[in-house]
Amino acid sequence: MGTFEIKGGLKLSGDIHPQGAKNEALQILCAILLTPEEVVVHNVPSILDVNKLIDLLQSMGVEVNKLSDSSYSFKATQVDINYLRTDEFRVKAASLRGSIMVVGPLLARFGKGFVPRPGGDKIGRRRLDTHFLGFQRLGASFDFSIAENYYAVEASNLHGCNMLLDEASVTGTANILMAAVMAKGVTTMYNAACEPYVQQLCKLLNRMGAKITGIGSNLLTIEGVTELHGAVHTILPDMIEIGSFIGMAAMTQSEITIKNVSYDDLGIIPYSFERMGIKMERRGDDIYIPAQDGYTIDTFIDGSILTIADAPWPGLTPDLLSVFLVVATQARGSVLIHQKMFESRLFFVDKLIDMGAQIILCDPHRATVIGQGNRVKLRATVMTSPDIRAGVALLIAAMSAEGTSIIHNIEQIDRGYERIDERLNKLGAQIRRIQ
């Protein structure tokens, strides 16, 4: 188990480039299974979850060539469907949440797909009903073996249909979409997720020969085609990492510029940080954050306490609520953080309370943060990262605290943030990785 040793209280300065988007990469890499032709993908982040998926694809028979540090070519000419029933596949796929999205492409191209119950963050219940209900609507049969903890879908012919998703699931939308592009007839998918990740997947699929309209809305129309071909795709910068850097700059009173952020794809994220009192300036496609001695949380028009809550796109992504929570601890004013989607994601606040933060955990979904306005600095402590997003929130807290903190289980952070210690050290941080 790896560990970070962080010297807190240091100010950062300079430019930082965000990595490619993790959530988009997992979808795009699964989509390469839809064609035997070459698909080239640029700006692939070198993070644990993505590297695991690439390894899984190689084990399935996909030819993978690394073209540069962040570019790969994939050729799924000889996919071994029988491998999906092996113990090795079971172990590899079960360790990765994104493995669930191989099912849709395999069902579309080969008529069958298998996957064990996938792993991922322990942040609460993450049901998969939306995925398999969608496959069934397209004409697939579904089976779940409780004894083996294995999902299976099969279909001799997929057919288009009208469907209303029971939730706007990002991975569910992506998975069903990848099955529907090769179904006979027309599929309409209402209540579809419309995050930039899904929009990017739709654009890639269209370049591969799919016929998808309604991109960017929650109503997708897919006209099935018989085959898809190769294409080239570039992954967007990671909006979660960009938001993490904005919060990090504010907490450490640092002046940094986040480069090439694809600003128009950030949605409500910059405005939400501005409501926390954080100043920033758009400079072309960069975000400049000046050093601030302090920041004051806004209130609603009637003066009542501000609520920051997650919502389906174009609402605020739930992946950033951990960062908003930690940023609020040193603001002037109070805020209610409402995590609607996952019931275990706020349980890391006990570690912030140990550091001196004033937080009331109202229930599994809500926490009230009373900002200290930098009057009382967080104090260093020893903690363990429970998941990706809480891990980086704790890292931000440690960087702003007085003294030297220890964070164990940093593999969780590595799952979503590429060489975060090296990149932040170049800005002036002092983070030491201990194996």
C-alpha positions in Angstrom: 0.0 0.0 0.0 1.5 3.4 -1.1 1.6 6.5 1.1 1.9 10.2 0.5 3.9 12.4 2.9 2.7 16.0 2.4 4.3 19.1 3.8 1.4 21.6 4.2 1.2 25.4 4.2 3.1 25.9 0.9 1.9 28.2 -1.8 2.0 27.0 -5.4 2.6 28.9 -8.6 2.8 28.2 -12.3 1.0 26.4 -15.1 -0.6 23.0 -15.0 -2.1 20.9 -17.8 -5.1 18.7 -17.0 -4.9 15.0 -18.0 -7.4 13.4 -20.3 -10.8 12.7 -18.8 -11.0 9.4 -17.0 -14.7 8.9 -17.4 -14.6 9.6 -21.1 -11.6 7.3 -21.6 -13.3 4.3 -20.1 -16.2 4.7 -22.5 -14.1 5.3 -25.6 -11.8 2.4 -24.9 -14.8 0.0 -24.7 -16.2 1.4 -28.0 -13.1 0.1 -29.9 -14.6 -3.4 -29.5 -17.3 -2.4 -32.0 -15.1 -2.6 -35.1 -12.3 -4.8 -36.4 -10.6 -1.8 -37.9 -8.0 0.5 -36.2 -9.2 3.1 -33.8 -6.6 5.7 -32.6 -7.2 7.5 -29.4 -5.2 10.6 -28.2 -4.9 12.2 -24.7 -5.4 8.9 -22.9 -4.6 9.5 -19.2 -2.0 7.1 -17.7 -4.0 6.3 -14.5 -4.6 3.0 -12.8 -8.2 2.4 -13.9 -7.5 3.2 -17.6 -4.3 1.1 -17.6 -6.3 -1.8 -16.2 -8.9 -1.5 -18.9 -6.2 -1.4 -21.6 -4.6 -4.5 -20.1 -8.1 -6.2 -20.1 -8.6 -5.4 -23.7 -5.2 -6.8 -24.6 -6.1 -10.0 -22.8 -9.3 -10.2 -24.8 -7.3 -10.3 -28.0 -7.3 -6.6 -28.9 -4.0 -5.5 -30.6 -2.8 -2.4 -28.7 0.1 -0.2 -29.8 1.3 2.8 -27.7 2.1 5.6 -30.2 3.3 8.2 -27.6 2.9 8.9 -23.9 -0.9 9.5 -24.3 -1.8 8.1 -27.7 -2.8 4.5 -28.6 -4.0 2.5 -31.5 -6.4 -0.3 -31.0 -7.4 -3.1 -33.4 -10.1 -5.5 -32.2 -9.8 -7.9 -35.1 -9.4 -11.1 -33.1 -11.5 -10.8 -29.9 -11.6 -14.0 -28.0 -15.2 -14.3 -26.6 -14.3 -17.6 -24.8 -11.8 -15.6 -22.7 -14.7 -13.9 -21.0 -15.5 -17.1 -19.2 -12.1 -17.6 -17.8 -11.0 -17.1 -14.2 -8.4 -14.6 -15.4 -11.0 -12.4 -17.0 -13.2 -12.7 -13.9 -10.4 -11.3 -11.7 -9.3 -8.5 -14.0 -12.9 -7.3 -14.9 -14.1 -7.5 -11.3 -11.3 -5.1 -10.2 -12.6 -2.3 -12.5 -15.9 -0.5 -12.5 -15.5 0.5 -16.2 -15.4 -3.2 -17.3 -19.2 -3.2 -17.3 -19.1 -1.1 -20.6 -17.6 -4.0 -22.6 -20.9 -5.7 -22.5 -22.8 -3.3 -24.9 -20.2 -3.5 -27.7 -19.7 -7.2 -27.4 -23.5 -7.8 -27.5 -23.8 -5.6 -30.6 -20.9 -7.2 -32.5 -20.8 -10.8 -31.3 -24.3 -11.3 -30.0 -23.2 -12.0 -26.4 -21.5 -10.4 -23.5 -20.3 -11.5 -20.1 -18.9 -9.7 -17.1 -18.5 -10.3 -13.4 -20.0 -7.8 -10.9 -17.5 -4.9 -11.4 -15.5 -3.2 -8.7 -14.7 0.5 -8.2 -15.2 3.0 -5.4 -17.0 2.0 -2.3 -19.3 5.1 -2.3 -22.6 3.4 -1.8 -25.1 1.4 -3.9 -24.3 1.5 -7.6 -27.0 -0.6 -9.3 -26.7 -1.9 -12.9 -30.4 -2.3 -13.6 -30.5 0.5 -16.2 -27.9 -1.3 -18.4 -29.6 -4.7 -18.5 -33.1 -3.4 -18.8 -31.9 -1.4 -21.8 -30.3 -4.5 -23.4 -33.5 -6.5 -22.8 -35.6 -3.8 -24.5 -33.3 -4.2 -27.5 -34.1 -7.9 -27.6 -31.4 -9.5 -25.5 -31.9 -12.2 -22.9 -30.4 -11.6 -19.5 -29.1 -13.9 -16.8 -27.4 -13.2 -13.5 -25.8 -16.0 -11.6 -25.9 -15.2 -7.9 -23.6 -18.1 -7.2 -20.9 -17.0 -9.7 -21.7 -13.2 -9.4 -21.7 -13.1 -13.2 -23.9 -11.2 -15.6 -24.6 -12.5 -19.1 -26.6 -11.2 -22.1 -27.2 -12.8 -25.4 -29.1 -11.9 -28.6 -29.2 -13.4 -32.1 -30.7 -10.1 -33.4 -31.0 -6.7 -31.7 -33.8 -4.5 -32.8 -34.5 -0.9 -32.3 -37.2 0.3 -29.9 -38.4 3.3 -27.9 -37.1 3.3 -24.3 -37.3 5.5 -21.3 -34.3 5.0 -19.0 -35.2 4.7 -15.3 -32.3 7.0 -14.5 -30.0 9.2 -16.4 -27.0 6.9 -15.9 -23.8 7.9 -17.7 -22.4 4.4 -18.0 -25.9 3.0 -18.6 -26.5 5.4 -21.5 -23.1 4.7 -23.0 -23.5 0.9 -22.7 -27.0 0.8 -24.2 -25.9 3.3 -26.9 -23.0 1.1 -28.0 -25.4 -1.9 -28.3 -28.1 0.1 -30.1 -25.8 1.5 -32.9 -25.8 -1.9 -34.6 -29.4 -2.9 -33.8 -31.9 -3.2 -36.7 -34.2 -0.3 -37.0 -34.4 2.9 -35.0 -33.9 3.3 -31.2 -35.0 6.3 -29.3 -33.5 6.7 -25.8 -35.2 9.2 -23.5 -33.8 10.4 -20.2 -30.4 9.6 -21.6 -27.4 11.1 -19.8 -26.0 14.1 -21.8 -22.6 14.7 -20.0 -19.7 15.8 -22.3 -18.4 12.2 -21.9 -21.5 10.8 -23.6 -21.4 13.5 -26.2 -17.8 12.6 -27.0 -18.7 8.9 -27.3 -21.6 9.8 -29.7 -19.3 11.9 -31.9 -16.7 9.0 -32.1 -19.4 6.5 -32.9 -20.7 8.8 -35.7 -17.2 9.1 -37.1 -17.1 5.3 -37.0 -20.3 5.2 -39.2 -23.1 5.2 -36.6 -26.1 7.4 -37.1 -26.9 9.2 -33.8 -28.9 12.4 -33.5 -29.9 14.5 -30.5 -26.3 14.6 -29.2 -26.1 16.9 -26.1 -29.8 16.4 -25.2 -31.5 13.7 -23.1 -33.3 12.3 -26.2 -31.0 10.3 -28.4 -32.2 8.8 -31.7 -30.0 5.9 -33.1 -30.5 4.5 -36.6 -28.9 1.1 -36.6 -26.1 0.2 -39.0 -24.7 -3.2 -40.0 -21.0 -2.4 -39.3 -18.6 0.3 -38.0 -15.2 1.2 -39.1 -12.0 2.8 -37.7 -11.7 6.4 -36.6 -9.5 8.9 -34.7 -10.6 10.5 -31.4 -9.1 12.9 -28.9 -10.3 12.8 -25.3 -11.3 16.0 -23.5 -9.4 17.4 -20.5 -10.7 16.0 -17.3 -13.2 18.4 -15.8 -12.9 16.7 -12.4 -9.2 17.3 -12.3 -9.7 20.9 -13.4 -12.2 21.4 -10.6 -9.8 19.8 -8.1 -7.0 22.3 -9.2 -9.4 25.3 -8.8 -10.1 24.1 -5.2 -6.5 23.4 -4.5 -5.4 26.9 -5.6 -8.0 28.5 -3.3 -7.2 26.4 -0.3 -3.4 27.0 -0.6 -3.8 30.7 -1.5 -1.9 30.0 -4.7 -1.7 31.7 -8.1 -1.9 29.1 -10.9 -3.1 28.8 -14.5 -4.8 25.7 -15.7 -4.1 25.3 -19.3 -6.3 24.1 -22.2 -9.3 23.2 -20.2 -11.9 23.1 -23.0 -13.8 25.7 -21.1 -17.1 25.4 -23.0 -17.3 21.8 -21.8 -17.0 22.6 -18.1 -20.7 23.6 -17.8 -21.6 25.0 -14.4 -18.3 24.1 -12.7 -16.6 27.5 -12.9 -19.8 29.3 -11.7 -20.2 26.9 -8.8 -16.7 27.7 -7.5 -17.4 31.4 -8.0 -20.3 31.1 -5.7 -17.8 29.8 -3.1 -16.1 33.1 -3.4 -13.2 31.9 -5.6 -11.9 34.4 -8.1 -10.9 33.1 -11.5 -10.5 34.5 -15.0 -11.0 32.9 -18.4 -8.0 33.5 -20.7 -8.7 32.0 -24.0 -9.0 28.3 -23.2 -7.1 28.6 -19.9 -8.3 29.4 -16.3 -6.2 31.8 -14.3 -6.7 31.7 -10.5 -5.1 34.6 -8.6 -3.7 34.2 -5.1 -6.5 35.0 -2.6 -6.0 35.7 1.1 -9.6 34.5 1.6 -12.9 33.8 -0.1 -16.5 34.2 1.1 -19.3 31.8 0.3 -22.3 33.4 -1.4 -25.9 33.0 0.0 -29.2 32.7 -1.7 -31.0 35.9 -2.6 -33.1 35.8 0.6 -29.9 35.5 2.7 -30.3 31.8 3.5 -27.4 29.3 3.5 -26.1 28.3 0.1 -26.7 24.7 -0.9 -24.2 23.0 -3.3 -25.8 19.8 -4.7 -25.1 17.3 -7.5 -27.5 16.8 -10.4 -27.5 15.2 -13.8 -25.8 17.3 -16.5 -25.9 20.2 -17.0 -26.1 20.2 -13.2 -23.0 19.8 -11.0 -21.2 16.6 -11.3 -21.2 14.5 -8.0 -17.5 13.7 -8.5 -16.6 17.3 -7.4 -18.7 17.5 -4.2 -15.8 16.2 -2.0 -13.6 19.0 -3.3 -16.3 21.6 -2.7 -16.7 20.3 0.9 -13.0 20.6 1.7 -12.8 24.0 0.1 -15.6 25.3 2.3 -13.8 24.4 5.5 -11.5 27.5 5.0 -14.0 29.9 3.5 -15.9 32.7 5.2 -19.5 31.6 5.7 -21.4 28.3 5.7 -22.7 25.9 3.0 -24.8 22.8 2.9 -23.3 20.1 0.7 -26.0 17.7 -0.6 -24.7 14.5 -2.2 -27.9 13.1 -3.7 -26.5 10.2 -5.7 -24.3 8.2 -3.4 -25.0 7.5 0.3 -21.4 6.8 1.4 -19.4 9.5 -0.3 -19.5 12.0 2.6 -18.2 9.6 5.2 -14.6 10.9 4.8 -15.6 14.1 6.7 -14.5 12.5 10.0 -10.9 12.9 8.8 -11.5 16.6 8.1 -13.0 17.0 11.5 -9.9 15.4 13.0 -7.9 18.1 11.2 -10.0 20.9 12.9 -12.7 21.4 10.3 -16.2 22.4 11.5 -18.6 20.0 9.8 -21.9 18.6 10.8 -22.8 15.4 9.0 -26.5 15.7 8.9 -27.1 12.3 7.3 -25.4 10.1 4.7 -26.3 12.6 2.0 -25.9 16.0 3.6 -23.1 17.9 5.5 -23.1 21.4 6.8 -19.7 23.1 6.7 -19.0 26.1 8.9 -16.1 27.9 7.2 -13.2 29.0 9.4 -12.2 31.8 7.1 -8.5 30.9 7.6 -8.8 32.0 11.2 -8.0 28.5 12.3 -5.8 26.5 9.9 -6.3 22.8 9.4 -3.8 20.7 11.3 -1.8 17.8 9.9 -2.8 14.3 10.6 -2.6 10.7 9.4 -5.4 9.4 7.2 -6.4 6.8 4.6 -7.9 7.5 1.2 -11.3 5.8 0.9 -12.0 6.5 -2.8 -10.7 8.5 -5.7 -12.5 11.8 -5.1 -12.3 11.8 -1.3 -8.6 10.9 -1.7 -7.8 14.1 -3.7 -10.0 16.2 -1.3 -7.9 14.9 1.6 -4.7 15.7 -0.4 -6.0 19.3 -0.8 -6.7 19.5 2.9 -3.2 18.2 3.7 -1.5 20.7 1.4 -3.3 23.6 3.2 -2.7 22.3 6.7 0.0 23.3 9.1 2.6 20.5 9.5 3.2 17.2 7.7 0.4 14.9 6.9 0.3 11.2 5.9 -2.2 9.7 3.4 -2.3 5.9 3.1 -3.9 3.9 0.3 -2.9 6.4 -2.3 -3.6 3.7 -5.0 -7.2 5.1 -4.8 -5.9 8.5 -5.9 -3.7 7.0 -8.6 -6.9 5.4 -10.1 -8.0 8.8 -11.2 -5.1 11.3 -11.1 -2.0 10.9 -13.3 1.3 11.3 -11.4 -0.4 13.9 -9.2 2.6 14.2 -6.8 5.1 14.9 -9.6 2.9 17.5 -11.3 2.1 19.4 -8.1 5.7 19.3 -6.9 6.6 21.2 -10.1 4.3 24.0 -8.8 6.0 24.1 -5.5 4.3 21.4 -3.4 6.2 19.0 -1.3 4.6 15.6 -1.7 6.7 12.5 -1.2 5.6 9.1 -2.4 6.5 6.2 -0.1 6.0 2.6 -1.3 
